Amino acid sequence: MSERIKDYIQGRASARLEKWDKEAEKLHPDVLESELLNLRAAEMAKFEANTWLSDAAQRAKQISFATHPPKYTHSDSKSSSVFMSGNPSASFGYLCTVQLATMQSDVVGNAAALDVAGLLQLEHEGISLAQQIAANDLSALQPFATSEAQLLEWQQGFAQALQNKELRSHALAKQLYFPVGDGQYHLISPLFSSSMAQALHQRISESRFSEAAKAIRQLKREEKFSAEPTVDYPDVAVQTYGGTKPQNISLLNSSRRGQAYLLNCRPPEWKDLPKPPSETKDAFWRELNRRTWRRTRDLKNYLIRVKDRNSTAIIRDLRAQWIDDIIDILLQYAASIQAMGEHAGWSAQSKLPFDEQLWLDPWRAVSDADFRAARERNDWQQGVAKRFGLWLNQRLFDQDLFFGDVEAKEWAGELEGKLARLSDDIADLAQSQGDQQ
């Protein structure tokens, strides 16, 4: 630990002297080099281990170790921070700070004294300098002290950063009156857990940016095997604290560049279970009206615009594209009904025409032999396609447009060809399901 302390002070000295040299270059050229050397020597003297530790011990009272700093609630809050000791074996029925297996303490206070926090957080063999001082173990500081009195002075100074300050709230802190009975209340001040945020930040950052995670995702992109799974956190939000000076909030907030991840805690969205269209004879087409109204509206408007023009390949192609889109919506809706295998046979109690029952309830063929025989004849496809042609004519009806049997047959032919191809696939799937049962 003594070596770590020495290296830490030297690192602080190197950073300060580098900055000092840059500032010295801006001084007036009349300043003598000897004066600069003297000033630099004086600056270096501040980082003699004995001198620096004495100064750090005096400044230690300006900071406090904490797990719940108050400035996350409001940057001007003067509330006291709270330090919670970890206890991973504790069971509260929900996740909280004390249950963190590796809880990292945060530091709050004067940002100019955060270098003292860095000193106290130095670790050797899993034990921090702060823990040693709290246990009255001064062996790490012994080599730098000139006397026992100075060593004791350092201990008392650094201990001030480890002591719980007097608990107090503030007008800018969140406060809740919680009823406890008999007209009495507890005044609760909820605080942000920086230690919890740090654990979450490390976990998510590891899954996103570590070299191991990048290598696994590269294997996934290349469709190669990986013994380790990819880990993703979907819909994560980022909240920032401290603006351009995150160090004014806390030390850990500064290390995270002011960022804190927020997991998605939205309640599940209610989704209505799909129900087969069985209430009325035209139930399927009524629902299709709702699903395709934009497409049919746009197609109608387009045909009105080009009504007086000679039919060209461009007009025919655009019209065919709109018809394909409408048929695709129809087939997707039909597929969602056909996929309801758990409701096999629902069409027997419906008011749908029989050819639509044969189309939309293929699973009924597994247990109903007569239904299966009727479905295999495939003459129902013509009935469904004819009804589609009439339905589309009705949807495109306008006083400026007229569609008759010729157009209805054209629309029906487009759908009938696709139904023929799809029905074979569905029949095979239903038959294989029946064989398994």
HULINHU-V11049 format. One record per backbone hydrogen bond with DSSP energy under -1.0 kcal/mol. CO is the residue of the C=O (numbers start at 0). NH is the residue of the N-H. E is the energy in kcal/mol with one decimal. If there is no record, write none. Layout:
# HULINHU-V11049
CO;NH;E + CO;NH;E
This chain:
# HULINHU-V11049
0;4;-2.3 + 1;5;-2.3 + 2;6;-2.6 + 3;7;-2.3 + 4;8;-2.3 + 5;9;-2.1 + 6;10;-2.2 + 7;11;-2.0 + 8;12;-2.3 + 9;13;-2.6 + 10;14;-2.0 + 11;15;-2.2 + 12;16;-2.8 + 13;17;-2.0 + 14;18;-1.7 + 15;19;-2.4 + 16;20;-2.6 + 17;21;-1.5 + 18;22;-1.9 + 19;23;-2.4 + 20;24;-1.4 + 22;25;-1.1 + 23;26;-1.5 + 27;30;-2.0 + 31;35;-1.9 + 32;36;-2.5 + 33;37;-2.1 + 34;38;-2.7 + 35;39;-2.8 + 36;40;-2.4 + 37;41;-2.2 + 38;42;-2.0 + 39;43;-2.4 + 40;44;-2.0 + 43;46;-1.6 + 44;47;-1.5 + 47;51;-3.3 + 48;52;-2.5 + 49;53;-1.7 + 50;54;-2.2 + 51;55;-2.8 + 52;56;-2.4 + 53;57;-1.5 + 54;58;-1.6 + 55;59;-1.1 + 58;61;-2.0 + 59;62;-1.7 + 61;109;-2.0 + 63;107;-2.6 + 65;105;-3.3 + 66;193;-1.5 + 66;194;-1.4 + 67;81;-1.3 + 69;72;-1.6 + 69;73;-1.0 + 73;76;-2.0 + 81;66;-2.7 + 81;67;-2.5 + 86;89;-2.3 + 95;98;-1.4 + 96;99;-2.0 + 97;86;-4.5 + 105;65;-2.7 + 106;250;-2.4 + 107;63;-2.3 + 109;112;-2.0 + 110;113;-1.3 + 112;115;-1.3 + 113;117;-1.9 + 114;118;-1.6 + 115;119;-2.2 + 116;120;-1.7 + 118;121;-1.4 + 119;129;-2.4 + 121;128;-2.1 + 123;126;-1.5 + 126;123;-2.3 + 127;131;-1.9 + 128;132;-2.6 + 129;133;-2.4 + 130;134;-1.5 + 131;136;-3.2 + 132;135;-1.8 + 137;141;-1.5 + 140;143;-1.5 + 141;144;-1.0 + 146;150;-1.9 + 147;151;-2.4 + 148;152;-2.0 + 149;153;-2.3 + 150;154;-2.3 + 151;155;-2.4 + 152;156;-2.1 + 153;157;-3.1 + 154;158;-2.2 + 157;160;-1.4 + 158;161;-1.1 + 160;64;-1.8 + 167;79;-2.4 + 169;172;-1.8 + 175;187;-3.4 + 177;185;-2.9 + 180;183;-1.7 + 183;179;-2.4 + 185;177;-3.2 + 187;175;-3.1 + 192;196;-2.1 + 193;197;-2.3 + 194;198;-2.0 + 195;199;-2.4 + 196;200;-2.5 + 197;201;-2.5 + 198;202;-2.0 + 199;203;-2.5 + 200;204;-2.6 + 201;205;-2.2 + 202;206;-1.7 + 203;207;-1.3 + 204;208;-3.3 + 205;209;-1.1 + 209;213;-2.3 + 210;214;-2.2 + 211;215;-2.1 + 212;216;-2.2 + 213;217;-2.0 + 214;218;-1.9 + 215;219;-1.9 + 216;220;-2.6 + 217;221;-1.9 + 218;223;-3.2 + 219;222;-1.4 + 236;261;-2.9 + 238;259;-1.9 + 241;244;-2.2 + 244;247;-1.8 + 245;248;-1.6 + 245;249;-1.3 + 249;253;-1.5 + 250;254;-2.0 + 251;255;-1.6 + 252;257;-3.4 + 253;256;-1.5 + 255;258;-1.6 + 257;240;-2.1 + 259;238;-2.8 + 261;236;-2.6 + 275;277;-1.4 + 277;350;-1.4 + 279;282;-1.2 + 281;285;-2.0 + 282;286;-1.8 + 283;287;-1.8 + 284;288;-1.8 + 285;289;-1.3 + 286;290;-1.7 + 287;291;-1.7 + 291;295;-2.7 + 292;296;-2.1 + 293;297;-2.6 + 294;298;-2.5 + 295;299;-2.5 + 296;300;-2.5 + 297;301;-2.2 + 298;302;-2.6 + 299;303;-2.2 + 300;304;-1.8 + 301;305;-1.8 + 305;308;-1.6 + 311;315;-2.6 + 312;316;-2.6 + 313;317;-2.4 + 314;318;-2.4 + 315;319;-2.5 + 316;320;-2.1 + 317;321;-2.1 + 318;322;-2.3 + 319;323;-2.4 + 320;324;-2.2 + 321;325;-2.3 + 322;326;-2.5 + 323;327;-2.6 + 324;328;-2.1 + 325;329;-2.2 + 326;330;-2.8 + 327;331;-2.5 + 328;332;-2.3 + 329;333;-2.6 + 330;334;-2.5 + 331;335;-1.9 + 332;336;-1.4 + 333;337;-2.7 + 334;338;-1.7 + 336;339;-1.6 + 338;340;-2.6 + 339;342;-1.5 + 340;343;-1.5 + 342;345;-1.7 + 344;347;-1.4 + 345;348;-1.2 + 346;349;-1.3 + 352;356;-1.9 + 353;357;-2.4 + 354;358;-1.3 + 355;359;-2.9 + 356;360;-1.8 + 360;363;-1.2 + 361;364;-1.4 + 362;365;-1.6 + 363;367;-1.6 + 367;371;-2.3 + 368;372;-2.4 + 369;373;-2.2 + 370;374;-2.2 + 371;375;-2.2 + 374;377;-1.2 + 378;382;-1.0 + 379;383;-2.4 + 380;384;-2.6 + 381;385;-2.6 + 382;386;-2.0 + 383;387;-2.0 + 384;388;-2.1 + 385;389;-2.0 + 386;390;-2.4 + 387;391;-2.8 + 388;392;-2.0 + 389;393;-2.0 + 390;394;-2.1 + 391;395;-1.9 + 397;400;-1.7 + 403;407;-2.2 + 404;408;-2.5 + 405;409;-1.7 + 406;410;-2.8 + 407;411;-2.5 + 408;412;-2.4 + 409;413;-1.7 + 410;414;-1.7 + 411;415;-2.8 + 412;416;-1.7 + 414;418;-2.4 + 415;419;-2.0 + 416;420;-1.3 + 417;421;-2.3 + 418;422;-2.7 + 421;425;-2.2 + 422;426;-2.4 + 423;427;-2.0 + 424;428;-2.0 + 425;429;-2.7 + 426;430;-2.5 + 427;431;-2.3 + 428;432;-2.0 + 429;433;-2.3 + 430;434;-2.3 + 431;435;-1.8 + 432;436;-1.9
